Structure formats: structure tokens, C-alpha cells
């Protein structure tokens, strides 16, 4: 796998810029904690073949690619995106409901605390 990553990196480096989508992270500038406990930008994993290989190992994506569990990468990424959008909508509706209830409690002078 390392040799394949190196070859791809030389010939088509930009293909690795989307690896963050495979782990449901839209922004590659987002900070993550590495296995060694260091805080670093996710995109720093995509700077060189060795780091890309480590990223695949640390996230478990190496097993997915080895076992060919993903038959169609486009469909997989589409599914991840749908999941992210669904989760975002649920979060927004939960926040909106909490705001609505908070206003109602305040108008009735009911003490409450949001956690």
C-alpha cells in the first residue's frame, strides 16, 4: 500500500486532498489529535506519502481499502455527505427547540439551566 500511495502522490497529488471527507470531516483545516497526542491540522497528513499512509492506518481506512468494502467511492462519499447534512439539520432543530422552550420558560418566570 505504501508504494501505491507514493506512486499516486507523485502522479496525482491532489487526489489525497479529499481523504478528510471519508472520515466525515468537511474542512481539512480542522485540528485533530494524532495518536501521539499532538494537535495538528488534518490537512498536514496529506503533505507527504508517509503521513498519508499513517492517516489511513490511524483512521482504519487502510482496512476498508484493503478489504474492498467500498465498492463505489463516489457513492460512499455521497452517503457521508448525506449523513453530515442530516446530523446538521438535527442539531439545528434541537437548538431551535431549546431556544423556543427557553423563551417560554423565561416568559413564565420558570428557573432552568441548559446543559
C-alpha positions as CSV (number, residue, x, y, z in Angstrom):
1,X,0.0,0.0,0.0
2,X,2.9,2.4,0.8
3,X,4.3,2.0,-2.7
4,X,0.9,2.7,-4.3
5,X,0.4,5.8,-2.2
6,X,3.9,7.1,-3.2
7,X,3.1,6.5,-6.9
8,X,-0.3,8.2,-6.6
9,X,1.3,11.1,-4.7
10,X,3.9,11.7,-7.5
11,X,1.4,11.4,-10.3
12,X,-1.8,12.8,-8.8
13,X,-1.1,14.5,-5.5
14,X,-4.4,16.4,-5.3
15,X,-6.4,13.1,-5.1
16,X,-5.4,12.9,-1.4
17,X,-7.0,16.3,-0.6
18,X,-10.4,14.7,-0.2
19,X,-9.4,12.0,2.3
20,X,-10.9,14.1,5.1
21,X,-14.4,13.5,3.5
22,X,-14.0,9.8,4.0
23,X,-14.0,10.3,7.8
24,X,-16.9,12.7,7.7
25,X,-14.8,15.9,8.1
26,X,-15.6,18.6,5.6
27,X,-12.8,21.1,6.5
28,X,-9.3,19.8,6.1
29,X,-8.1,22.8,8.1
30,X,-9.8,21.4,11.2
31,X,-7.5,20.4,14.0
32,X,-7.3,16.8,15.1
33,X,-5.4,14.9,17.8
34,X,-2.9,12.4,16.4
35,X,-2.2,9.0,18.0
36,X,0.9,10.6,19.7
37,X,-1.4,13.2,21.3
38,X,-0.3,16.2,19.2
39,X,-2.8,18.7,18.0
40,X,-2.4,19.4,14.3
41,X,-4.3,20.4,11.2
42,X,-5.9,17.5,9.4
43,X,-4.5,18.7,6.0
44,X,-1.0,18.2,7.4
45,X,-1.5,14.5,7.0
46,X,-1.7,15.0,3.2
47,X,1.7,16.6,2.7
48,X,3.7,13.5,2.0
49,X,3.1,9.8,1.3
50,X,4.3,8.6,4.7
51,X,1.8,10.9,6.5
52,X,-0.9,9.8,4.2
53,X,-0.2,6.2,5.0
54,X,-0.2,6.9,8.7
55,X,-3.6,8.7,8.3
56,X,-5.0,5.6,6.6
57,X,-3.8,3.4,9.4
58,X,-4.9,5.7,12.2
59,X,-8.4,6.1,10.8
60,X,-8.9,2.5,9.8
61,X,-9.3,3.5,6.1
62,X,-6.5,1.1,5.2
63,X,-8.7,-1.9,6.2
64,X,-11.6,-0.5,4.2
65,X,-9.4,-0.2,1.1
66,X,-7.7,-3.5,1.6
67,X,-10.9,-5.4,2.1
68,X,-12.6,-3.5,-0.7
69,X,-15.5,-2.8,1.5
70,X,-16.2,0.4,-0.5
71,X,-17.4,-0.7,-4.0
72,X,-18.0,2.8,-5.2
73,X,-16.1,5.7,-3.7
74,X,-18.4,8.3,-5.1
75,X,-21.5,6.6,-3.5
76,X,-19.6,6.3,-0.2
77,X,-18.7,10.0,-0.1
78,X,-22.3,10.9,-1.1
79,X,-23.5,8.8,1.8
80,X,-21.1,10.5,4.2
81,X,-22.3,13.9,2.9
82,X,-26.0,12.9,3.4
83,X,-25.2,11.8,6.9
84,X,-23.4,15.1,7.7
85,X,-26.3,17.1,6.4
86,X,-28.9,15.0,8.3
87,X,-26.9,15.5,11.5
88,X,-26.6,19.2,10.9
89,X,-30.3,19.5,10.5
90,X,-31.0,17.6,13.6
91,X,-28.6,19.8,15.5
92,X,-30.2,23.0,14.2
93,X,-33.7,21.8,15.0
94,X,-32.6,20.8,18.5
95,X,-31.1,24.2,19.1
96,X,-34.2,25.9,17.8
97,X,-36.4,23.8,20.1
98,X,-34.1,24.6,23.1
99,X,-34.4,28.3,22.2
100,X,-38.1,28.1,21.9
101,X,-38.6,26.4,25.2
102,X,-36.1,28.7,26.9
103,X,-38.2,31.7,25.8
104,X,-41.3,30.1,27.1
105,X,-39.8,29.3,30.5
106,X,-38.5,32.9,30.8
107,X,-41.9,34.3,29.9
108,X,-43.4,32.1,32.7
109,X,-40.6,33.0,35.2
110,X,-39.6,29.4,35.4
111,X,-36.0,28.8,36.6
112,X,-34.0,26.5,34.4
113,X,-30.5,25.7,33.3
114,X,-29.3,24.5,29.9
115,X,-26.6,21.9,29.9
